[in-house]
Amino acid sequence: MAFKLIGKPQWAELRDLYANDRTNLTGFDLIEYFINYIPLSRSESIAIYTTDENWATHGSYVLNHYLDDKVYIYLDTIKGSLEDLGNLLCSLKLNVFHLICGYGDRLKPLVEAYWLSVGQDLTSLEHQAAIVYHLPSTKIPSWKPSLSDTCKVAYLTPNHADLVDRHWAYRSADSLSLIRGFMENNLTAGVFSTQGQPLAWCLRSPHGSLSNLHVLSSHRRKGLGSLAVRFMAHEIKSTGSEVLATVVPGNEGSRRMFEKLGFTPINKLYWAVIPCFSRLNTK
């Protein structure tokens, strides 16, 4: 299948096709993020591909974010052919490590077909799940959260990227660039001591969901994680977006905290890790 490139001047048109459902994590806010994204190095780039010239009617796309030696892939369609979208995904010959990010149940067969196209057996494919939580705007206070004279809540800066990366459960040898990109291009929240030390923090992922929530072990059970989330919810609401979070199903502590704050589960998404398989061995 010959894929077609959507030029950056048309990305806003693609984004607006998804405006009717702001809880869709591969829709409006994701595309908006990359419209405004500023690459951190010359080796970083973003490309959006589509299935045919009628993309403005069906919204089918595959977005590739090339970062260092990895590619982060996002895909969705509103009313396009799933077969065509799957063929588009399979036509992108990527001979580097890549991840397919945040796809729903209806797109799982496309990811499985892609896995087969690189010569692998389905028994070795793992759909890594996350529960999507939503906080209705009616449950977000109009005031900006604060704690006490002993702590303050404010934005993190990219200078804190190394700290956030060190405490990330999915840290890798080259994840710092990804974290720095999150922080340079999206909202952040930090809970700071009076000396300016970050005690807890929360980021916002390219999907628009809360991510990288962490509280230093020495300051847990003090409500600092909830405080960071409430601060982020206030800031996100002011942009007109919906407040969403993704939580690994087994993370019972985070799930309880989000539910206590008024979040409710609305969906489940998946991530797939695609190692650098040699295309010489494809079926």
C-alpha positions as CSV (number, residue, x, y, z in Angstrom):
1,M,0.0,0.0,0.0
2,A,1.4,3.4,-0.9
3,F,1.0,5.7,2.1
4,K,0.3,9.4,1.9
5,L,1.8,12.1,4.0
6,I,-0.4,14.8,5.6
7,G,1.6,18.0,5.5
8,K,1.9,20.0,8.8
9,P,-0.3,22.9,7.6
10,Q,-3.2,20.3,7.4
11,W,-2.7,18.8,10.9
12,A,-5.2,21.2,12.4
13,E,-7.8,20.0,10.0
14,L,-7.1,16.4,11.0
15,R,-7.2,17.4,14.7
16,D,-10.6,19.1,14.3
17,L,-12.2,15.9,12.9
18,Y,-11.7,14.5,16.5
19,A,-13.2,17.5,18.3
20,N,-16.5,15.7,19.2
21,D,-14.9,13.3,21.7
22,R,-12.2,14.9,23.9
23,T,-12.0,11.8,26.0
24,N,-10.4,10.0,23.0
25,L,-6.7,9.7,23.8
26,T,-5.7,9.3,20.2
27,G,-7.8,12.2,19.0
28,F,-7.9,15.9,19.4
29,D,-5.4,16.5,22.2
30,L,-2.8,14.1,20.9
31,I,-2.7,15.8,17.5
32,E,-2.8,19.2,19.1
33,Y,0.2,18.2,21.2
34,F,2.3,17.4,18.1
35,I,1.1,20.5,16.2
36,N,2.7,22.6,19.0
37,Y,5.6,20.2,19.7
38,I,9.1,21.7,19.4
39,P,11.7,19.0,18.7
40,L,14.7,19.0,21.0
41,S,17.3,17.9,18.5
42,R,17.8,17.7,14.8
43,S,17.5,13.9,14.9
44,E,13.9,14.2,16.2
45,S,11.0,14.4,13.7
46,I,7.2,13.9,13.4
47,A,5.3,12.6,10.4
48,I,1.6,11.8,9.9
49,Y,0.5,9.4,7.2
50,T,-2.9,8.5,5.9
51,T,-4.5,5.9,3.7
52,D,-5.8,8.0,0.8
53,E,-6.7,11.5,-0.3
54,N,-10.1,11.4,1.4
55,W,-8.6,11.5,4.9
56,A,-10.6,14.7,5.7
57,T,-13.8,12.6,5.6
58,H,-12.6,9.5,7.6
59,G,-9.7,10.8,9.8
60,S,-7.5,7.8,9.3
61,Y,-3.9,8.4,10.3
62,V,-0.7,6.9,11.6
63,L,1.6,9.3,13.4
64,N,5.3,8.5,13.8
65,H,7.4,10.3,16.4
66,Y,11.0,9.6,15.6
67,L,13.1,10.2,18.8
68,D,16.7,9.1,19.1
69,D,16.8,5.5,17.9
70,K,13.1,4.8,18.6
71,V,9.8,5.5,16.9
72,Y,6.6,6.1,18.9
73,I,3.5,5.2,16.8
74,Y,0.0,6.5,17.3
75,L,-3.0,5.6,15.1
76,D,-6.7,6.0,14.8
77,T,-9.7,6.5,12.5
78,I,-13.1,7.9,12.9
79,K,-15.0,6.1,10.1
80,G,-12.3,4.8,7.8
81,S,-11.6,1.2,6.8
82,L,-9.8,-0.7,9.5
83,E,-8.3,-2.9,6.8
84,D,-6.8,0.2,5.0
85,L,-5.5,1.5,8.3
86,G,-3.9,-1.8,9.0
87,N,-2.3,-2.0,5.6
88,L,-1.0,1.5,6.1
89,L,0.6,0.5,9.4
90,C,2.2,-2.6,7.8
91,S,3.5,-0.5,4.9
92,L,5.7,1.6,7.1
93,K,9.0,-0.2,7.0
94,L,10.6,0.5,10.4
95,N,13.9,-1.3,11.1
96,V,14.4,0.3,14.5
97,F,12.9,-0.3,18.0
98,H,9.4,1.1,18.1
99,L,6.2,1.2,20.2
100,I,2.6,1.3,19.1
101,C,1.0,3.6,21.7
102,G,-2.5,3.8,23.2
103,Y,-4.7,1.8,20.8
104,G,-8.1,0.5,21.7
105,D,-9.7,-2.9,21.5
106,R,-11.0,-2.4,17.9
107,L,-7.4,-1.7,16.7
108,K,-5.8,-4.7,18.4
109,P,-6.3,-6.9,15.3
110,L,-4.3,-4.3,13.3
111,V,-1.4,-4.5,15.7
112,E,-1.6,-8.3,15.6
113,A,-1.5,-8.2,11.8
114,Y,1.5,-5.9,12.0
115,W,3.2,-8.3,14.4
116,L,2.7,-11.1,11.9
117,S,4.0,-8.9,9.1
118,V,7.4,-8.6,10.8
119,G,7.6,-12.4,10.9
120,Q,6.7,-13.0,14.6
121,D,4.3,-15.4,16.3
122,L,1.2,-14.0,18.0
123,T,2.0,-16.0,21.1
124,S,4.9,-13.6,21.8
125,L,3.0,-10.4,21.3
126,E,2.0,-8.6,24.6
127,H,-0.8,-6.0,24.6
128,Q,0.3,-4.0,27.6
129,A,-2.9,-2.7,29.1
130,A,-3.8,0.6,30.9
131,I,-7.2,1.7,32.3
132,V,-8.3,5.1,31.2
133,Y,-9.8,7.2,34.0
134,H,-11.9,10.4,33.5
135,L,-12.5,13.2,36.0
136,P,-15.7,15.2,35.0
137,S,-15.2,18.9,35.0
138,T,-18.0,19.3,37.6
139,K,-15.7,17.6,40.1
140,I,-12.8,20.0,39.6
141,P,-12.8,22.9,42.0
142,S,-12.4,26.4,40.5
143,W,-9.6,27.2,43.0
144,K,-6.0,26.3,42.4
145,P,-5.0,23.6,45.0
146,S,-2.4,24.3,47.7
147,L,-1.3,22.5,50.8
148,S,0.3,24.5,53.6
149,D,3.1,26.8,54.5
150,T,5.4,23.8,54.4
151,C,4.9,22.9,50.8
152,K,4.0,24.7,47.6
153,V,2.6,23.4,44.2
154,A,4.0,24.8,41.0
155,Y,5.2,23.8,37.6
156,L,8.2,21.6,37.2
157,T,10.9,22.8,34.8
158,P,13.0,20.7,32.3
159,N,15.8,21.0,34.8
160,H,13.9,18.3,36.8
161,A,13.8,15.9,33.9
162,D,16.6,13.8,35.2
163,L,14.9,13.4,38.6
164,V,11.6,12.4,37.0
165,D,13.3,9.9,34.7
166,R,15.3,8.3,37.5
167,H,12.0,7.5,39.3
168,W,10.0,6.3,36.3
169,A,9.0,2.7,36.3
170,Y,9.5,2.4,32.6
171,R,12.9,4.1,32.5
172,S,15.4,2.9,29.9
173,A,18.9,3.9,28.7
174,D,17.4,6.6,26.5
175,S,14.1,7.6,28.1
176,L,15.4,10.9,29.4
177,S,14.8,12.5,26.0
178,L,11.2,11.4,26.0
179,I,10.6,12.7,29.6
180,R,12.3,16.0,28.7
181,G,10.0,16.3,25.6
182,F,6.9,15.8,27.9
183,M,8.1,18.5,30.2
184,E,9.1,21.0,27.5
185,N,5.9,20.7,25.6
186,N,3.1,20.0,28.1
187,L,1.8,20.8,31.6
188,T,3.6,19.6,34.7
189,A,3.0,19.8,38.4
190,G,5.4,19.6,41.3
191,V,4.9,19.6,45.0
192,F,8.0,21.4,46.5
193,S,9.4,21.7,50.0
194,T,10.1,25.2,51.4
195,Q,13.7,24.6,50.2
196,G,12.5,24.1,46.6
197,Q,13.0,20.3,46.5
198,P,10.5,18.4,44.5
199,L,8.7,15.9,46.7
200,A,6.0,14.7,44.3
201,W,5.2,15.4,40.7
202,C,2.9,14.6,37.8
203,L,3.3,15.1,34.0
204,R,0.9,15.0,31.1
205,S,1.6,12.6,28.2
206,P,1.3,13.3,24.5
207,H,-2.1,11.6,24.7
208,G,-3.3,14.3,27.1
209,S,-3.5,11.9,30.1
210,L,-1.8,12.3,33.4
211,S,1.4,10.4,33.6
212,N,4.6,9.8,35.6
213,L,2.8,10.4,38.9
214,H,5.4,9.8,41.7
215,V,5.9,10.7,45.4
216,L,9.3,10.3,47.0
217,S,9.2,7.3,49.4
218,S,10.1,9.6,52.3
219,H,7.0,11.7,51.8
220,R,4.2,9.2,51.0
221,R,0.9,9.0,52.8
222,K,0.8,12.8,53.1
223,G,-1.6,13.5,50.2
224,L,1.1,14.9,48.0
225,G,0.2,12.8,45.0
226,S,-3.4,13.8,45.2
227,L,-2.3,17.4,45.5
228,A,-0.3,17.2,42.3
229,V,-3.2,15.5,40.5
230,R,-5.7,18.2,41.7
231,F,-3.3,20.9,40.5
232,M,-3.0,19.3,37.1
233,A,-6.8,18.8,36.8
234,H,-7.3,22.6,37.5
235,E,-4.7,23.5,34.8
236,I,-6.1,21.1,32.2
237,K,-9.7,22.2,32.8
238,S,-8.6,25.8,32.1
239,T,-7.4,24.7,28.6
240,G,-10.8,23.2,27.7
241,S,-9.5,19.6,27.7
242,E,-10.9,16.7,29.6
243,V,-8.9,15.4,32.6
244,L,-7.8,11.8,31.9
245,A,-5.3,9.4,33.4
246,T,-4.0,6.0,32.4
247,V,-3.2,3.5,35.1
248,V,-1.7,0.0,34.9
249,P,-4.4,-2.5,36.1
250,G,-2.2,-3.9,38.8
251,N,-1.4,-0.5,40.3
252,E,-4.1,-0.7,43.0
253,G,-2.8,2.2,45.0
254,S,-3.0,4.7,42.1
255,R,-6.4,3.3,41.1
256,R,-7.8,3.9,44.6
257,M,-6.3,7.4,44.7
258,F,-7.9,8.4,41.4
259,E,-11.2,6.9,42.3
260,K,-11.2,8.7,45.7
261,L,-10.6,12.0,43.8
262,G,-13.7,11.3,41.6
263,F,-12.2,9.7,38.5
264,T,-14.1,6.9,36.9
265,P,-12.8,4.2,34.5
266,I,-14.1,4.7,31.0
267,N,-11.9,2.7,28.7
268,K,-8.9,0.5,28.3
269,L,-5.9,1.1,26.0
270,Y,-2.9,-0.9,25.0
271,W,0.8,-0.5,24.2
272,A,2.9,-2.9,22.1
273,V,6.7,-3.0,22.1
274,I,8.2,-3.9,18.7
275,P,11.9,-4.9,18.9
276,C,14.2,-4.3,16.0
277,F,13.3,-7.4,14.0
278,S,15.2,-8.0,10.8
279,R,12.8,-7.6,7.8
280,L,14.9,-10.3,6.1
281,N,13.1,-12.8,8.3
282,T,9.6,-11.6,7.6
283,K,7.0,-14.0,6.3
